[in-house]
Amino acid sequence: MIKKKAKYLANRKHGGFLINLYAYSSYYVEVWKPVGINLIQWIEVVNRDEILDSYLQDFKLDI
C-alpha cells in the first residue's frame, strides 16, 4: 500500500539498512530494508525532526 499510494521522497543508509522515505496522507513514513535483501524489515511513522533532517544531508541545490 505504501508504494502504491505514497509519494517517494528520498533515501538514506543507517547501519546495515537502506531506508526509503515516503509522504503518505499527512505523514512521513520510513520503510527499512536490510542492504542487499529485498525484504521490508519494518515500517515506521517519522515523528521527530532530527530524522527528517538526516535526509537533507544529501540534497544539493545549484543556484
Secondary structure as GFF3:
##gff-version 3
##sequence-region A 1 63
A	DSSP	alpha_helix	2	5	.	.	.	ID=ss1
A	DSSP	beta_strand	7	14	.	.	.	ID=ss2
A	DSSP	beta_strand	17	24	.	.	.	ID=ss3
A	DSSP	beta_strand	27	34	.	.	.	ID=ss4
A	DSSP	beta_strand	42	45	.	.	.	ID=ss5
A	DSSP	alpha_helix	49	56	.	.	.	ID=ss6
###
